[in-house]
Structure formats: C-alpha cells, structure tokens
Amino acid sequence: GLVVVSKNANVANGPNGDADATELRARAAEVVGCAPGEVVVASTGVIGQRYPTARLWSYLDALRWPDASGATLTDAARAIMTTDTVAKVAEATAGDAHVVGIAKGVGMIEPDMATLLVFAFTDAKVTAADLDAMWRRVTDVTFNAMSIDTDTSTSDTAVVFATGAAGPVPPADLETALHDVCLRLVRMITADGEGASKSIVVDVTGAAALDQARRVAKSIVNSPLVKTAVHGADPNWGRLAMAVGKVDDPTIDAGRVRLGIGDVELYPTRSESALDAAAAHLRGDDVRLWADLGLGDESFSAYGCDLTEGYIRINADYTT
C-alpha cells in the first residue's frame, strides 16, 4: 500500500510527527487490508506543521476498499500536486507487462532528490533484489540527473512496486521500460518547473570519467547565468565556458573543449550565422546545450529548466 500527504511535509514535528505518521500508516493499512509494515508513507509540503489529523482520520475511516476502484492514476497524480500545474503520468510496456508511473515536483529539486515524489508500478514478476538494483540504475540517470533550482528538501521519495501478475519478462526489457517512464516524468517535471518557460537538456560527452561528465553537466544546468541566458534566448556561449571552468577540474583542457547550442558549435568554431542559429534554437520550448571535453568516451545528460521572474513570485509567497 501507499499513502501520500500533499502540502504538508510532516517535518520538524518531533515525536508527535512520528506518531502521526505511524497512525497514518496503520489506518491506511486497515483500509487496504495489509500489515502496516507493507505501507509506504510519503509527505511533501510546508515544513514544521503537523498533519491535520482530524481531516485525515475522518477520510480514512470512511474509505472502504474497493470504493476507490473508479479512480485513475491521473487522479492520483493530480492529488499529490503542490505547486505543480499539471498531473504527471507516463506508461510503457515490457513484453506482456506494463510499467506506469506518476510524479510530483517542480521546485526545490536538486538530488538527493529534493521535493520530489515518484511512484512506479509494474505487473512484471521480478525479484525484489533485481528490481531494487534496476530502480537504482534508472533513478541515477533520470531523477538524480535533474535540477530545477539547486535546492534540496526534507522530503523525497521514489518507490517502485511490482505485483507479478503479468509473469516474468526479460530484465533488460523491464529496465528499458522503467527508464522510458522515468525519463518522460523527468521531462514533464522540468517543463513544469516553477515559473519555467523552457526545458533544458545538457549533454556532456568526451569526458575521461562518468563522474567528471556528471559534474560538468550539473554545473551547466544549475548555473543561474546559463539559465537566464536560455530564458532570454541569448546565445552567450561564454556562460557555458564559465560553467565548465567552475567545476575546477585541472584535467579539463580548455583547448580541447567544444561548446554548442542545439546542433550548432559555438566554440572554438565561431561565426555570426552560428550565433543566429543558436538564438533561434533558444527561442524554442525545448533547449539542448552541449559540451565535449575531448578527453575520453564517457558522457552524461542533465535535465533542468530556465530561470524566470515567475520562480521568484511563486517562492516569495509560498507559505502565505
């Protein structure tokens, strides 16, 4: 079972918060007919306020399974939203099995993982150990590769459930389907980032090591100067160079680095026509930035969004 509380993080409430979460789990378990230890509790929202327990207990006491069987995953995705503006649902197939996922989160997102709730479900038959390893690999290159604003949170959860009803499927097929669902949820989250007008994908190639590629990609996607340049459709490749440089990796040789926007190289090759093409790409809703370090064969992609006045307005008034 799974029970999610939206708009209340149940954080910094001491023993009272622990007791409330324990009772929430027990009441949810009673509804679905399982042991409390078989229920996942997730909460996200304002910090330092206790659950409105009277409302929660009243609702759960009146809920009887399968009274909620008419609800859809889209209903669930909508119910867990806080500052999100759209429900986030994705699905894929793996042989005879299905994978579906829902997610919530558009701000305070920088792994470890931030104000992000992700729940994936499959009817594939797979061992817990294999599914755990698969889920960690997929999460590492999807949700852990994403950043909205460099801020982390007290509350994050990413859980995968498997019923086994569809029988076994090739593990590689199941992992591909999980990755597809998670990456599409990531792209939905970045497109809906607080105040965002554009999604950003940063591809770093030619790195000597995976960690190096990850650090450079995250440096670029997290840079306020890069994010505002994207927002203004300004093909200022110097900001990309700055973001690579501030990683402070002495093995990166500026003379071997290539930088670009969209399909256009801007450094070291430079031209007015290239700047015009890059600016045109930046005026779209889905922006690609890239850097090739010229050092090796490792690569990493990071996902984010631009930085706008809307982000300030949303967060200046978050609790009021």
C-alpha positions in Angstrom: 0.0 0.0 0.0 0.9 3.6 -0.4 -0.5 6.7 1.3 0.7 10.3 0.3 0.0 13.5 2.1 0.3 16.6 -0.1 1.1 20.2 1.0 2.3 19.0 4.5 5.9 17.6 4.9 5.4 16.5 8.5 9.0 17.6 9.2 10.4 19.0 12.4 7.4 17.9 14.5 9.4 15.6 16.8 7.7 12.6 18.5 4.3 14.0 17.6 5.2 13.9 13.9 6.5 10.3 14.2 3.3 9.2 16.0 1.1 10.9 13.4 2.9 9.1 10.5 2.7 5.8 12.4 -1.0 6.2 12.8 -1.5 7.3 9.2 0.3 4.1 8.1 -1.9 1.9 10.4 -5.1 3.5 9.2 -4.2 3.2 5.5 -3.2 -0.5 6.1 -6.6 -1.2 7.6 -8.3 0.3 4.5 -6.4 -1.9 2.0 -6.2 -5.0 4.3 -2.5 -5.4 4.8 0.1 -5.1 7.6 1.2 -1.6 8.5 4.8 -2.6 7.5 3.6 -3.1 4.0 2.5 0.5 3.6 4.8 3.3 2.3 4.1 6.8 3.7 5.2 9.9 1.7 4.6 13.5 2.6 5.6 16.8 0.9 4.7 20.4 1.5 5.2 23.0 4.2 7.7 22.2 6.9 7.0 22.4 10.6 3.2 21.9 10.7 1.6 18.8 12.0 -0.8 16.8 9.9 -4.5 18.0 10.0 -5.2 14.6 11.7 -8.9 15.1 12.2 -9.4 15.5 8.5 -7.1 12.7 7.6 -8.5 10.2 10.1 -12.1 11.1 9.1 -11.4 10.5 5.5 -9.6 7.2 6.0 -12.2 5.9 8.5 -14.9 6.5 5.8 -12.9 4.9 3.0 -13.6 1.3 2.2 -11.8 -0.8 -0.4 -12.6 -1.1 -3.2 -14.8 2.1 -3.0 -11.9 3.9 -4.7 -11.6 1.5 -7.6 -13.0 4.0 -10.1 -10.1 6.4 -9.5 -7.3 6.6 -12.1 -3.6 7.2 -11.9 -4.2 10.6 -13.3 -6.4 11.3 -10.3 -3.7 10.2 -8.0 -1.0 12.3 -9.8 -3.3 15.3 -9.5 -3.9 14.7 -5.8 -0.2 14.7 -4.9 0.5 18.1 -6.6 1.6 21.1 -4.6 3.0 23.9 -6.9 2.7 21.7 -9.9 0.4 22.9 -12.6 -0.2 19.6 -14.5 -0.5 16.0 -13.4 2.4 13.8 -14.5 1.7 10.3 -15.7 3.8 8.1 -18.0 3.5 4.4 -19.1 5.4 1.9 -21.2 5.3 -1.9 -21.9 7.8 -4.7 -21.4 6.7 -7.8 -23.2 3.3 -8.7 -21.7 3.9 -6.5 -18.7 3.2 -2.8 -18.1 5.0 0.0 -16.3 3.2 3.1 -15.2 4.5 6.0 -13.1 3.3 9.2 -11.5 5.4 12.0 -10.1 5.1 15.3 -8.3 7.7 18.1 -8.1 8.5 21.4 -9.7 10.7 23.2 -7.2 13.3 22.6 -4.5 14.7 20.0 -6.8 18.4 19.0 -6.8 19.3 15.5 -5.8 19.5 14.0 -3.1 16.4 14.1 -4.6 14.5 17.1 -3.3 10.8 17.9 -3.1 10.1 15.0 -5.4 7.6 12.2 -5.2 7.8 9.3 -7.7 5.8 6.1 -7.7 6.2 3.5 -10.4 4.1 0.3 -10.7 4.6 -2.8 -12.8 2.8 -6.1 -13.1 6.0 -7.8 -14.2 7.3 -10.7 -12.0 10.7 -9.8 -10.7 12.7 -10.4 -7.5 12.9 -7.6 -5.0 16.7 -7.6 -5.3 16.7 -7.4 -9.1 14.1 -4.7 -9.1 16.0 -2.7 -6.4 19.2 -2.8 -8.5 17.3 -1.9 -11.7 15.5 1.0 -10.0 18.7 2.5 -8.6 20.4 2.4 -12.0 17.4 4.0 -13.7 17.0 6.7 -11.0 20.7 7.6 -11.2 20.4 8.8 -14.8 16.9 10.2 -14.6 15.7 11.8 -11.3 19.2 12.1 -9.9 20.2 13.8 -13.1 17.7 16.6 -12.8 17.8 20.0 -11.1 15.3 22.9 -11.1 16.9 25.4 -8.7 19.9 23.7 -6.9 17.8 23.5 -3.7 17.1 20.3 -1.8 14.3 19.5 0.6 13.5 17.5 3.6 11.1 15.3 1.8 11.7 13.0 -1.2 10.5 9.5 -2.2 11.0 7.3 -5.2 9.4 3.9 -4.9 8.7 1.1 -7.4 6.1 -1.6 -6.9 5.7 -5.0 -8.7 2.7 -7.2 -8.4 4.0 -10.1 -10.6 0.5 -10.6 -12.2 1.9 -10.5 -15.8 4.6 -13.0 -15.1 8.3 -12.7 -15.8 9.7 -10.6 -18.7 13.3 -10.2 -19.9 15.1 -8.0 -17.3 16.6 -5.8 -20.0 13.1 -5.1 -21.4 11.8 -4.2 -17.9 14.7 -1.8 -17.2 14.2 -0.1 -20.6 10.5 0.4 -19.9 11.3 1.8 -16.4 13.9 4.1 -17.9 11.4 5.3 -20.5 8.7 6.0 -17.9 11.1 7.8 -15.6 12.8 9.9 -18.3 9.4 11.1 -19.5 8.4 12.0 -16.0 11.7 13.9 -15.7 10.9 15.9 -18.8 7.4 16.6 -17.6 8.8 17.9 -14.3 11.4 20.2 -15.9 8.8 21.5 -18.4 6.6 22.4 -15.4 9.4 23.8 -13.2 8.3 26.7 -11.0 8.0 29.7 -13.3 9.8 27.9 -16.2 9.2 28.7 -19.8 11.7 26.3 -21.3 13.1 22.8 -20.6 16.9 22.3 -20.8 18.9 19.2 -21.6 22.6 19.4 -21.1 24.7 16.7 -22.9 28.3 16.3 -21.8 30.4 14.0 -23.9 34.1 13.2 -24.3 34.7 13.0 -20.6 37.5 11.0 -19.0 35.2 9.6 -16.3 31.5 9.4 -15.7 31.7 11.5 -12.5 33.5 14.2 -14.5 30.8 14.2 -17.1 28.1 14.4 -14.4 29.8 17.3 -12.6 30.2 19.3 -15.7 26.6 18.7 -16.8 25.2 19.6 -13.4 27.4 22.7 -13.3 25.9 23.9 -16.6 22.3 23.1 -15.8 22.5 24.7 -12.4 24.1 27.9 -13.4 21.8 31.0 -12.9 23.7 32.8 -15.7 23.1 29.9 -18.1 19.5 29.5 -17.1 18.8 33.2 -17.6 20.6 33.2 -20.9 18.3 30.4 -22.0 15.3 32.3 -20.8 16.4 35.4 -22.8 17.4 33.3 -25.9 20.9 34.8 -25.6 23.5 32.5 -27.3 26.2 33.6 -24.9 28.5 30.6 -25.1 30.8 32.3 -22.6 28.4 31.3 -19.9 28.8 27.7 -20.9 32.5 28.1 -20.8 32.2 29.6 -17.3 30.1 26.7 -16.1 32.6 24.2 -17.3 35.5 26.1 -15.8 34.0 26.5 -12.3 34.0 22.7 -11.9 37.7 23.4 -11.1 38.9 20.1 -12.6 42.6 20.5 -13.6 42.4 17.7 -16.1 40.0 19.6 -18.3 42.0 21.4 -21.0 40.2 24.4 -22.4 42.0 23.9 -25.7 40.2 20.6 -26.2 36.7 21.7 -25.1 33.9 22.2 -27.7 30.7 24.0 -26.8 27.4 24.4 -28.6 23.7 25.1 -28.5 21.3 22.9 -30.4 23.1 21.4 -33.4 25.5 24.4 -33.7 29.1 24.6 -32.4 29.9 28.0 -30.9 33.4 27.3 -29.6 36.1 27.1 -30.8 34.4 27.5 -34.2 32.7 30.9 -34.2 30.5 32.7 -36.7 27.6 35.1 -36.8 25.5 32.6 -38.6 26.1 30.1 -35.9 25.1 32.6 -33.2 21.9 33.3 -35.2 21.1 29.6 -35.4 21.7 29.1 -31.7 19.5 32.1 -30.8 16.7 30.6 -33.0 17.1 27.3 -31.1 16.9 29.0 -27.8 13.6 30.6 -28.7 12.0 27.2 -28.7 10.5 25.4 -25.7 13.0 22.6 -25.6 16.6 23.6 -25.4 19.8 21.5 -25.8 23.1 22.7 -24.6 26.3 20.6 -25.0 29.9 20.4 -24.2 32.5 17.9 -25.5 35.6 17.8 -23.2 37.8 15.9 -25.7 39.2 13.7 -23.0 37.6 10.3 -23.3 34.4 8.3 -24.1 32.2 9.0 -21.0 29.0 11.0 -21.2 26.2 12.2 -19.0 22.9 14.2 -19.6 21.4 16.5 -17.1 17.9 18.0 -17.1 16.6 21.3 -16.0 14.7 24.5 -16.9 15.3 28.2 -17.3 15.1 30.8 -14.5 12.3 33.4 -14.7 10.6 36.1 -12.7 7.8 33.5 -12.1 10.1 31.4 -10.0 10.6 34.4 -7.7 6.9 35.2 -7.4 6.0 31.6 -6.6 8.6 31.2 -3.8 8.3 34.7 -2.4 4.7 33.8 -1.4 5.0 30.1 -0.8 3.6 29.9 2.7 1.3 33.0 2.5 
